[in-house]
Amino acid sequence: MPERFMGSNMDYKGQDLQLIPFGSGRRICPGLPLASRMVHLMLASLLRSFDWKLHDEMSPQDMDMSHKLGITLRKEIPLLAIPHRSSRLISNS
């Protein structure tokens, strides 16, 4: 029942005993600090390495920003972004 965590102010970093399945205290996942840093680095790397285009020549003004409720907030019509090789990374050799 993931909804039991909605509205709570617990911290995932190991001091709240409600998150025992994910590890807590001395037995917390040792990769947690690395993972929380790597998500930001991987996203920045993807954004920097590719030029992103919207599907079917759609303009940003045409995007549907409506959402649907659930455990998390999701877009009603998913965004489809297509990566193209960045012209900044193509070497002239």
MMTF fields as JSON, N, C-alpha, C and O atoms, coordinates in Angstrom:
{
  "mmtfVersion": "1.0.0",
  "mmtfProducer": "UNKNOWN",
  "numBonds": 371,
  "numAtoms": 372,
  "numGroups": 93,
  "numChains": 1,
  "numModels": 1,
  "chainsPerModel": [1],
  "groupsPerChain": [93],
  "chainIdList": ["A"],
  "bondAtomList": [4, 2, 8, 6, 12, 10, 16, 14, 20, 18, 24, 22, 28, 26, 32, 30, 36, 34, 40, 38, 44, 42, 48, 46, 52, 50, 56, 54, 60, 58, 64, 62, 68, 66, 72, 70, 76, 74, 80, 78, 84, 82, 88, 86, 92, 90, 96, 94, 100, 98, 104, 102, 108, 106, 112, 110, 116, 114, 120, 118, 124, 122, 128, 126, 132, 130, 136, 134, 140, 138, 144, 142, 148, 146, 152, 150, 156, 154, 160, 158, 164, 162, 168, 166, 172, 170, 176, 174, 180, 178, 184, 182, 188, 186, 192, 190, 196, 194, 200, 198, 204, 202, 208, 206, 212, 210, 216, 214, 220, 218, 224, 222, 228, 226, 232, 230, 236, 234, 240, 238, 244, 242, 248, 246, 252, 250, 256, 254, 260, 258, 264, 262, 268, 266, 272, 270, 276, 274, 280, 278, 284, 282, 288, 286, 292, 290, 296, 294, 300, 298, 304, 302, 308, 306, 312, 310, 316, 314, 320, 318, 324, 322, 328, 326, 332, 330, 336, 334, 340, 338, 344, 342, 348, 346, 352, 350, 356, 354, 360, 358, 364, 362, 368, 366],
  "bondOrderList": [1, 1, 1, 1, 1, 1, 1, 1, 1, 1, 1, 1, 1, 1, 1, 1, 1, 1, 1, 1, 1, 1, 1, 1, 1, 1, 1, 1, 1, 1, 1, 1, 1, 1, 1, 1, 1, 1, 1, 1, 1, 1, 1, 1, 1, 1, 1, 1, 1, 1, 1, 1, 1, 1, 1, 1, 1, 1, 1, 1, 1, 1, 1, 1, 1, 1, 1, 1, 1, 1, 1, 1, 1, 1, 1, 1, 1, 1, 1, 1, 1, 1, 1, 1, 1, 1, 1, 1, 1, 1, 1, 1],
  "groupList": [{"groupName": "MET", "atomNameList": ["N", "CA", "C", "O"], "elementList": ["N", "C", "C", "O"], "formalChargeList": [0, 0, 0, 0], "bondAtomList": [1, 0, 2, 1, 3, 2], "bondOrderList": [1, 1, 2], "singleLetterCode": "M", "chemCompType": "L-PEPTIDE LINKING"}, {"groupName": "PRO", "atomNameList": ["N", "CA", "C", "O"], "elementList": ["N", "C", "C", "O"], "formalChargeList": [0, 0, 0, 0], "bondAtomList": [1, 0, 2, 1, 3, 2], "bondOrderList": [1, 1, 2], "singleLetterCode": "P", "chemCompType": "L-PEPTIDE LINKING"}, {"groupName": "GLU", "atomNameList": ["N", "CA", "C", "O"], "elementList": ["N", "C", "C", "O"], "formalChargeList": [0, 0, 0, 0], "bondAtomList": [1, 0, 2, 1, 3, 2], "bondOrderList": [1, 1, 2], "singleLetterCode": "E", "chemCompType": "L-PEPTIDE LINKING"}, {"groupName": "ARG", "atomNameList": ["N", "CA", "C", "O"], "elementList": ["N", "C", "C", "O"], "formalChargeList": [0, 0, 0, 0], "bondAtomList": [1, 0, 2, 1, 3, 2], "bondOrderList": [1, 1, 2], "singleLetterCode": "R", "chemCompType": "L-PEPTIDE LINKING"}, {"groupName": "PHE", "atomNameList": ["N", "CA", "C", "O"], "elementList": ["N", "C", "C", "O"], "formalChargeList": [0, 0, 0, 0], "bondAtomList": [1, 0, 2, 1, 3, 2], "bondOrderList": [1, 1, 2], "singleLetterCode": "F", "chemCompType": "L-PEPTIDE LINKING"}, {"groupName": "GLY", "atomNameList": ["N", "CA", "C", "O"], "elementList": ["N", "C", "C", "O"], "formalChargeList": [0, 0, 0, 0], "bondAtomList": [1, 0, 2, 1, 3, 2], "bondOrderList": [1, 1, 2], "singleLetterCode": "G", "chemCompType": "PEPTIDE LINKING"}, {"groupName": "SER", "atomNameList": ["N", "CA", "C", "O"], "elementList": ["N", "C", "C", "O"], "formalChargeList": [0, 0, 0, 0], "bondAtomList": [1, 0, 2, 1, 3, 2], "bondOrderList": [1, 1, 2], "singleLetterCode": "S", "chemCompType": "L-PEPTIDE LINKING"}, {"groupName": "ASN", "atomNameList": ["N", "CA", "C", "O"], "elementList": ["N", "C", "C", "O"], "formalChargeList": [0, 0, 0, 0], "bondAtomList": [1, 0, 2, 1, 3, 2], "bondOrderList": [1, 1, 2], "singleLetterCode": "N", "chemCompType": "L-PEPTIDE LINKING"}, {"groupName": "ASP", "atomNameList": ["N", "CA", "C", "O"], "elementList": ["N", "C", "C", "O"], "formalChargeList": [0, 0, 0, 0], "bondAtomList": [1, 0, 2, 1, 3, 2], "bondOrderList": [1, 1, 2], "singleLetterCode": "D", "chemCompType": "L-PEPTIDE LINKING"}, {"groupName": "TYR", "atomNameList": ["N", "CA", "C", "O"], "elementList": ["N", "C", "C", "O"], "formalChargeList": [0, 0, 0, 0], "bondAtomList": [1, 0, 2, 1, 3, 2], "bondOrderList": [1, 1, 2], "singleLetterCode": "Y", "chemCompType": "L-PEPTIDE LINKING"}, {"groupName": "LYS", "atomNameList": ["N", "CA", "C", "O"], "elementList": ["N", "C", "C", "O"], "formalChargeList": [0, 0, 0, 0], "bondAtomList": [1, 0, 2, 1, 3, 2], "bondOrderList": [1, 1, 2], "singleLetterCode": "K", "chemCompType": "L-PEPTIDE LINKING"}, {"groupName": "GLN", "atomNameList": ["N", "CA", "C", "O"], "elementList": ["N", "C", "C", "O"], "formalChargeList": [0, 0, 0, 0], "bondAtomList": [1, 0, 2, 1, 3, 2], "bondOrderList": [1, 1, 2], "singleLetterCode": "Q", "chemCompType": "L-PEPTIDE LINKING"}, {"groupName": "LEU", "atomNameList": ["N", "CA", "C", "O"], "elementList": ["N", "C", "C", "O"], "formalChargeList": [0, 0, 0, 0], "bondAtomList": [1, 0, 2, 1, 3, 2], "bondOrderList": [1, 1, 2], "singleLetterCode": "L", "chemCompType": "L-PEPTIDE LINKING"}, {"groupName": "ILE", "atomNameList": ["N", "CA", "C", "O"], "elementList": ["N", "C", "C", "O"], "formalChargeList": [0, 0, 0, 0], "bondAtomList": [1, 0, 2, 1, 3, 2], "bondOrderList": [1, 1, 2], "singleLetterCode": "I", "chemCompType": "L-PEPTIDE LINKING"}, {"groupName": "CYS", "atomNameList": ["N", "CA", "C", "O"], "elementList": ["N", "C", "C", "O"], "formalChargeList": [0, 0, 0, 0], "bondAtomList": [1, 0, 2, 1, 3, 2], "bondOrderList": [1, 1, 2], "singleLetterCode": "C", "chemCompType": "L-PEPTIDE LINKING"}, {"groupName": "ALA", "atomNameList": ["N", "CA", "C", "O"], "elementList": ["N", "C", "C", "O"], "formalChargeList": [0, 0, 0, 0], "bondAtomList": [1, 0, 2, 1, 3, 2], "bondOrderList": [1, 1, 2], "singleLetterCode": "A", "chemCompType": "L-PEPTIDE LINKING"}, {"groupName": "VAL", "atomNameList": ["N", "CA", "C", "O"], "elementList": ["N", "C", "C", "O"], "formalChargeList": [0, 0, 0, 0], "bondAtomList": [1, 0, 2, 1, 3, 2], "bondOrderList": [1, 1, 2], "singleLetterCode": "V", "chemCompType": "L-PEPTIDE LINKING"}, {"groupName": "HIS", "atomNameList": ["N", "CA", "C", "O"], "elementList": ["N", "C", "C", "O"], "formalChargeList": [0, 0, 0, 0], "bondAtomList": [1, 0, 2, 1, 3, 2], "bondOrderList": [1, 1, 2], "singleLetterCode": "H", "chemCompType": "L-PEPTIDE LINKING"}, {"groupName": "TRP", "atomNameList": ["N", "CA", "C", "O"], "elementList": ["N", "C", "C", "O"], "formalChargeList": [0, 0, 0, 0], "bondAtomList": [1, 0, 2, 1, 3, 2], "bondOrderList": [1, 1, 2], "singleLetterCode": "W", "chemCompType": "L-PEPTIDE LINKING"}, {"groupName": "THR", "atomNameList": ["N", "CA", "C", "O"], "elementList": ["N", "C", "C", "O"], "formalChargeList": [0, 0, 0, 0], "bondAtomList": [1, 0, 2, 1, 3, 2], "bondOrderList": [1, 1, 2], "singleLetterCode": "T", "chemCompType": "L-PEPTIDE LINKING"}],
  "groupTypeList": [0, 1, 2, 3, 4, 0, 5, 6, 7, 0, 8, 9, 10, 5, 11, 8, 12, 11, 12, 13, 1, 4, 5, 6, 5, 3, 3, 13, 14, 1, 5, 12, 1, 12, 15, 6, 3, 0, 16, 17, 12, 0, 12, 15, 6, 12, 12, 3, 6, 4, 8, 18, 10, 12, 17, 8, 2, 0, 6, 1, 11, 8, 0, 8, 0, 6, 17, 10, 12, 5, 13, 19, 12, 3, 10, 2, 13, 1, 12, 12, 15, 13, 1, 17, 3, 6, 6, 3, 12, 13, 6, 7, 6],
  "groupIdList": [1, 2, 3, 4, 5, 6, 7, 8, 9, 10, 11, 12, 13, 14, 15, 16, 17, 18, 19, 20, 21, 22, 23, 24, 25, 26, 27, 28, 29, 30, 31, 32, 33, 34, 35, 36, 37, 38, 39, 40, 41, 42, 43, 44, 45, 46, 47, 48, 49, 50, 51, 52, 53, 54, 55, 56, 57, 58, 59, 60, 61, 62, 63, 64, 65, 66, 67, 68, 69, 70, 71, 72, 73, 74, 75, 76, 77, 78, 79, 80, 81, 82, 83, 84, 85, 86, 87, 88, 89, 90, 91, 92, 93],
  "secStructList": [7, 4, 4, 4, 4, 6, 6, 7, 7, 7, 7, 6, 6, 6, 6, 7, 4, 4, 4, 4, 4, 4, 7, 7, 4, 4, 4, 1, 7, 6, 6, 2, 2, 2, 2, 2, 2, 2, 2, 2, 2, 2, 2, 2, 2, 2, 2, 2, 2, 3, 3, 3, 3, 3, 4, 4, 4, 7, 7, 4, 4, 4, 7, 7, 7, 7, 3, 3, 7, 1, 1, 1, 7, 3, 3, 1, 1, 7, 7, 7, 3, 3, 3, 3, 3, 7, 6, 6, 6, 7, 7, 7, 7],
  "xCoordList": [0.837, 0.0, 0.884, 1.118, 1.372, 2.239, 1.561, 2.238, 0.225, -0.466, -0.281, -0.592, 0.213, 0.443, 1.533, 1.62, 2.369, 3.431, 2.994, 3.726, 1.805, 1.341, 1.032, 0.383, 1.497, 1.241, 2.163, 2.035, 3.091, 4.012, 5.273, 5.579, 5.979, 7.199, 8.43, 9.411, 8.386, 9.533, 10.654, 10.428, 11.837, 13.033, 13.487, 13.525, 13.824, 14.23, 15.668, 16.123, 16.391, 17.819, 18.153, 19.327, 17.145, 17.468, 17.056, 17.308, 16.455, 16.106, 14.657, 14.298, 13.824, 12.417, 12.199, 12.518, 11.652, 11.489, 10.351, 10.22, 9.531, 8.475, 9.057, 8.371, 10.286, 10.916, 11.851, 12.8, 11.601, 12.451, 12.682, 13.804, 11.686, 11.983, 13.087, 13.719, 13.327, 14.357, 15.675, 16.645, 15.731, 16.933, 16.879, 16.311, 17.472, 17.442, 18.623, 19.143, 19.029, 20.111, 21.407, 21.823, 22.05, 23.338, 23.192, 24.166, 22.006, 21.794, 21.208, 20.682, 21.297, 20.781, 21.632, 22.8, 21.067, 21.77, 23.024, 22.914, 24.202, 25.418, 25.51, 26.301, 24.713, 24.747, 23.816, 23.777, 23.061, 22.096, 22.731, 22.208, 23.825, 24.43, 24.927, 24.795, 25.491, 25.965, 24.792, 24.866, 23.718, 22.558, 21.914, 21.514, 21.808, 21.168, 22.011, 21.468, 23.305, 24.159, 24.162, 24.17, 24.156, 24.274, 23.037, 23.16, 21.859, 20.653, 20.794, 20.458, 21.284, 21.463, 22.541, 22.38, 23.629, 24.703, 24.277, 24.618, 23.528, 23.078, 22.085, 22.149, 21.178, 20.228, 20.953, 20.652, 21.901, 22.672, 23.466, 23.578, 24.012, 24.764, 23.87, 24.269, 22.657, 21.719, 21.297, 21.218, 21.027, 20.608, 21.716, 21.455, 22.951, 24.085, 24.514, 24.974, 24.362, 24.881, 23.963, 24.408, 22.691, 21.753, 20.974, 20.752, 20.564, 19.587, 18.232, 18.054, 17.294, 16.004, 14.935, 14.819, 14.166, 13.068, 11.78, 11.796, 10.658, 9.36, 8.886, 9.266, 8.073, 7.561, 6.66, 5.879, 6.757, 5.907, 5.932, 4.891, 7.098, 7.236, 6.286, 5.854, 5.966, 5.09, 5.852, 7.05, 5.163, 5.799, 5.501, 4.521, 6.318, 6.056, 4.687, 4.107, 4.167, 2.848, 1.728, 0.651, 1.965, 0.943, 0.904, 0.026, 1.824, 1.885, 0.676, 0.263, 0.124, -0.984, -0.387, 0.266, -0.596, 0.001, -0.978, -0.723, -2.103, -3.045, -2.434, -1.539, -2.922, -2.363, -3.477, -4.644, -3.082, -4.037, -3.465, -2.255, -4.346, -3.933, -3.761, -4.433, -2.873, -2.602, -1.68, -1.723, -0.859, 0.132, 1.126, 1.579, 1.453, 2.287, 1.501, 0.518, 1.921, 1.261, 1.885, 3.094, 1.059, 1.557, 0.84, -0.282, 1.518, 0.881, -0.183, 0.009, -1.31, -2.384, -1.951, -2.207, -1.298, -0.707, 0.808, 1.359, 1.489, 2.924, 3.725, 3.379, 4.784, 5.686, 6.61, 7.166, 6.771, 7.688, 8.738, 8.472, 9.926, 11.043, 12.045, 12.361, 12.536, 13.432, 14.83, 15.005, 15.829, 17.193, 17.836, 17.686, 18.543, 19.348, 20.769, 21.012, 21.697, 23.1, 23.413, 23.103, 24.023, 24.31, 25.388, 26.393, 25.179, 26.172, 27.422, 28.478, 27.315, 28.482, 29.478, 30.668, 28.994, 29.868, 30.434, 31.318, 29.963, 30.474, 31.796, 31.875, 32.841, 34.174, 34.4, 33.893, 35.152, 35.507, 36.871, 37.865, 36.921, 38.217, 38.402, 39.451],
  "yCoordList": [-1.18, 0.0, 1.246, 1.827, 1.663, 2.843, 4.121, 5.065, 4.163, 5.386, 5.684, 6.792, 4.738, 5.012, 6.062, 6.644, 6.314, 7.309, 8.699, 9.667, 8.816, 10.118, 11.024, 10.605, 12.254, 13.224, 13.103, 13.879, 12.154, 12.027, 12.844, 13.166, 13.164, 13.958, 13.143, 13.686, 11.842, 10.997, 11.178, 11.586, 10.867, 11.017, 9.64, 8.706, 9.498, 8.193, 7.834, 6.749, 8.699, 8.484, 7.593, 7.439, 6.999, 5.949, 6.115, 5.196, 7.184, 7.345, 6.989, 6.881, 6.804, 6.483, 4.986, 4.387, 4.387, 2.941, 2.462, 1.257, 3.357, 2.937, 2.44, 1.742, 2.777, 2.399, 1.209, 1.072, 0.348, -0.814, -1.666, -2.138, -1.897, -2.707, -2.121, -2.852, -0.824, -0.193, -0.045, 0.454, -0.457, -0.35, 0.876, 1.901, 0.768, 1.876, 1.757, 0.667, 2.889, 2.884, 2.368, 2.77, 1.463, 0.922, -0.005, -0.248, -0.521, -1.48, -0.827, -1.517, 0.472, 1.166, 0.806, 0.446, 0.899, 0.58, 1.446, 2.672, 0.859, 1.657, 2.472, 3.411, 2.12, 2.843, 4.04, 4.726, 4.321, 5.414, 6.778, 7.504, 7.171, 8.477, 8.544, 9.578, 7.459, 7.43, 7.552, 8.307, 6.814, 6.848, 8.226, 8.698, 8.874, 10.19, 11.236, 12.229, 11.039, 11.955, 11.601, 12.489, 10.312, 9.87, 10.194, 10.418, 10.225, 10.561, 11.954, 12.159, 12.907, 14.266, 14.326, 15.028, 13.595, 13.604, 12.953, 13.44, 11.85, 11.185, 12.056, 12.137, 12.701, 13.589, 14.759, 15.11, 15.359, 16.464, 15.994, 16.726, 14.795, 14.253, 14.039, 14.345, 13.514, 13.324, 14.654, 14.79, 15.629, 16.935, 17.619, 18.297, 17.443, 18.092, 17.358, 17.985, 16.05, 15.244, 15.171, 14.812, 15.507, 15.363, 16.65, 17.425, 16.86, 17.889, 17.183, 16.176, 17.695, 17.031, 17.692, 18.918, 16.889, 17.363, 16.717, 15.603, 17.415, 16.834, 15.963, 16.189, 14.98, 14.026, 14.714, 15.594, 14.331, 14.807, 16.318, 16.928, 16.925, 18.375, 19.197, 20.278, 18.699, 19.407, 20.596, 20.5, 21.696, 22.858, 22.824, 22.205, 23.471, 23.494, 24.074, 23.706, 24.972, 25.557, 24.539, 24.69, 23.503, 22.497, 21.374, 20.513, 21.372, 20.29, 20.338, 21.406, 19.166, 19.045, 18.863, 17.852, 19.811, 19.76, 19.246, 19.393, 18.642, 18.107, 16.883, 16.239, 16.576, 15.484, 14.615, 15.006, 13.416, 12.545, 12.168, 12.006, 12.036, 11.764, 10.274, 9.45, 9.954, 8.589, 8.684, 9.665, 7.691, 7.762, 8.876, 9.59, 9.008, 10.118, 10.912, 10.419, 12.106, 12.951, 12.65, 12.8, 12.225, 11.873, 12.689, 13.152, 12.857, 13.538, 12.631, 11.419, 13.224, 12.437, 11.884, 10.721, 12.716, 12.275, 12.349, 13.442, 11.198, 11.198, 12.026, 12.106, 12.63, 13.408, 12.457, 11.534, 12.673, 11.871, 12.806, 13.575, 12.727, 13.551, 12.63, 11.555, 13.053, 12.235, 12.848, 14.009, 12.073, 12.603, 12.543, 11.562, 13.591, 13.642, 13.935, 14.676, 13.348, 13.57, 15.054, 15.732, 15.546, 16.963, 17.389, 16.697, 18.516, 19.023, 19.5, 19.64, 19.75, 20.182, 19.052, 19.299, 17.785, 16.646, 15.997, 15.147, 16.362, 15.775, 16.431, 17.644, 15.604, 16.16, 16.22, 15.385, 17.198, 17.367, 16.76, 17.476, 15.422, 14.786, 14.267, 13.705],
  "zCoordList": [0.0, 0.0, 0.0, 1.06, -1.15, -1.21, -0.735, -0.326, -0.783, -0.373, 1.11, 1.545, 1.899, 3.319, 3.533, 4.614, 2.514, 2.638, 2.202, 2.41, 1.596, 1.131, 2.316, 3.274, 2.245, 3.298, 4.491, 5.438, 4.479, 5.607, 5.333, 4.185, 6.371, 6.21, 6.563, 7.072, 6.298, 6.63, 5.604, 4.465, 6.041, 5.225, 4.761, 5.562, 3.51, 2.973, 3.313, 2.95, 3.99, 4.203, 5.392, 5.727, 6.041, 6.983, 8.416, 9.195, 8.836, 10.235, 10.544, 11.717, 9.543, 9.764, 9.633, 8.606, 10.685, 10.697, 9.801, 9.586, 9.276, 8.352, 7.038, 6.29, 6.745, 5.48, 5.63, 4.858, 6.609, 6.864, 5.613, 5.431, 4.73, 3.546, 2.671, 1.909, 2.767, 1.956, 2.701, 2.132, 3.928, 4.732, 5.61, 5.232, 6.787, 7.725, 8.677, 8.918, 9.207, 10.194, 9.614, 8.527, 10.359, 9.913, 8.717, 8.004, 8.488, 7.4, 6.144, 5.271, 6.059, 4.874, 3.664, 3.808, 2.507, 1.264, 1.142, 1.187, 0.99, 0.893, -0.397, -0.481, -1.393, -2.666, -2.724, -3.746, -1.658, -1.674, -1.954, -2.8, -1.295, -1.621, -3.064, -3.719, -3.554, -4.932, -5.908, -6.877, -5.654, -6.543, -6.57, -7.634, -5.422, -5.403, -6.124, -6.608, -6.205, -6.981, -8.463, -9.316, -8.772, -10.149, -10.983, -12.187, -10.382, -11.135, -11.734, -12.9, -10.957, -11.446, -12.532, -13.53, -12.341, -13.335, -14.643, -15.721, -14.554, -15.785, -16.55, -17.776, -15.84, -16.504, -17.168, -18.309, -16.461, -17.038, -18.256, -19.24, -18.2, -19.334, -20.547, -21.67, -20.332, -21.441, -22.049, -23.27, -21.194, -21.703, -22.484, -23.477, -22.039, -22.704, -23.982, -24.936, -23.997, -25.108, -26.318, -27.408, -26.144, -27.247, -27.46, -26.53, -28.703, -29.022, -29.015, -29.7, -28.259, -28.081, -28.944, -28.968, -29.64, -30.48, -30.004, -29.48, -30.185, -29.867, -31.012, -32.161, -30.719, -31.699, -32.721, -32.358, -33.981, -35.079, -35.251, -35.495, -35.128, -35.349, -34.476, -34.877, -33.307, -32.378, -31.782, -31.517, -31.578, -30.956, -29.453, -29.04, -28.641, -27.191, -26.839, -25.818, -27.668, -27.394, -27.594, -27.016, -28.406, -28.681, -27.643, -27.702, -26.712, -25.728, -24.794, -24.343, -24.517, -23.574, -22.181, -21.922, -21.289, -19.956, -18.902, -17.706, -19.326, -18.356, -17.676, -18.222, -16.494, -15.719, -15.159, -15.13, -14.71, -14.048, -12.687, -12.523, -11.739, -10.374, -10.146, -10.766, -9.269, -8.853, -7.657, -6.915, -7.464, -6.394, -6.703, -5.808, -7.97, -8.426, -9.457, -10.01, -9.709, -10.704, -12.061, -12.24, -13.018, -14.354, -15.402, -15.199, -16.538, -17.665, -18.26, -18.365, -18.649, -19.248, -20.601, -20.911, -21.402, -22.666, -22.479, -22.349, -22.463, -22.181, -23.18, -24.359, -22.698, -23.533, -24.277, -23.682, -25.553, -26.349, -26.923, -27.847, -26.362, -26.828, -27.513, -27.003, -28.658, -29.464, -29.436, -29.807, -28.997, -28.963, -30.345, -31.073, -30.688, -31.91, -31.487, -30.535, -32.204, -31.862, -31.914, -32.893, -30.859, -30.747, -31.735, -31.902, -32.382, -33.313, -32.587, -33.203, -31.288, -30.503, -30.321, -30.128, -30.38, -30.092, -31.34, -31.236, -32.491, -33.735, -34.071, -34.268, -34.133, -34.418, -35.926, -36.675, -36.351, -37.77, -38.014, -38.132, -38.093, -38.297, -39.686, -40.0]
}
